[in-house]
Amino acid sequence: MISLNRFKYKLVALITVFSIAVSGAFASGNEGHGPHAEGGHEEKKGFNAKEVILGHVKDAHDWHLLSIGDLHVTMPLPVIIYNEERGLSVFSSSRFHHGHEAYDGYRLVNAHYLEEKGLNAKAYTDGSIIAVDAQGNPTGEKIYDLSMTKNITSMLVAAILLIIIMLNVAKSYRIRGHRQAPKGLQSLIEPVIIFMRDEVVKPNIPGKKADKYVPFILTIFFFILINNLLGLLPGSANVTGNIAVTAALALISFVVMMASTNKHFWAHIFNPPVPGGVKVILAPVELIGVFTKPISLMIRLFANILAGHIIILSIISLVFIFGSLNKVAGYGFLPITIAFNIVMMLLELLVAFIQAFIFANLTAVFIGQAMEHQHDEHHH
């Protein structure tokens, strides 16, 4: 009971520190980034909740870790651009000076640049890189952006953590064997692996083929889980809240599902066991259902993770919205914000596990459905 109470106190303290840290990043991130005014000074803007929230959840070419007053701790990331005319360009994202300068014929698109050149914001993606001429005007050249963005870097960190954790567990298993009770990290990971194998993979994928898919389903589960948990840390990347990432994960699941199909599966799709007049209607519906499965995986994970991050950041934004009206109201709302964030962070911890489990479980279900038609047809 004492250890449980200590854990709860430490968790509340951690979430409180998170709220204060993100609040500091909000306050500092909203100052000193406005358009340049005459005389070299920057024009200060009021608090823009939409701009700040979207700035925290979207991908970027540098990694903003934290802000303390006027000190901004940012990790520049490598920019890799391929242009058919100019060839390959590799340099640090710090060369862009937060989008205020061009380098090597390329420019980072942001609100400052669009306002400076009088360009239509709808024609350009904020945070993207475009080719420019000597005057900084867009040339319209087609480029291929292969840069190491914040999300890609975070996924590499998650992959390295996954490899380290699994190698550690495997080493413990080799040393202790299966006859001794697991200890340390092994005792935490082994029950999860057994649960996913016995309660997710084997019930959904028929026969002896289930063992072949266990590593894939476990990799999907742990990779999503680690990225979900990393996304809750201050200064982290919103990886699984990015639809490009969830689309890639869903595409991998779709490819594995298609590789697992057989002739009975496709016969059921194009020649469903229904009366002839109904086949004309049902066959297209069944075919569409094949492609809506990965789409549902993509949207479910993306929407749930992104929504949780936006809610947390919106609650933090209320402090500055009230503070812009009255400083006393801003400080008075701070305890309420911390209390709400404690509840939301606990909920997001639960969501991180649930969404990883749902994605892995539905992937196993879809793979199993692609195999079960052979048994269904034989039984019929």
Secondary structure, 3 states (H helix, E strand, C coil): CHHHHHHHHHHHHHHHHHHHHHHHHHHHHCCCCCCECCCCCECCCCCCHHHHHHHHHCCCCEEEEEEECCEEEEEECEEEEEECCCEEEEEEHHHHCCCCCCECCEEECCHHHHHHHCCCHHHCCCCCEEEECCCCCECCCCEEECCCCHHHHHHHHHHHHHHHHHHHHHHHHHHHCCCCCCCCHHHHHHHHHHHHHHHHHHHHCCHHHHHHHHHHHHHHHHHHHHHHHHCCCCCCCCCCCCHHHHHHHHHHHHHHHHHCCCHHHHHHHHCCCCCHHHHHHHHHHHHHHHHHHHHHHHHHHHHHHHHHHHHHHHHHHHHHHHHHHCHHHHHHHHHHHHHHHHHHHHHHHHHHHHHHHHHHHHHHHHHHHHHHHHHHHHHC
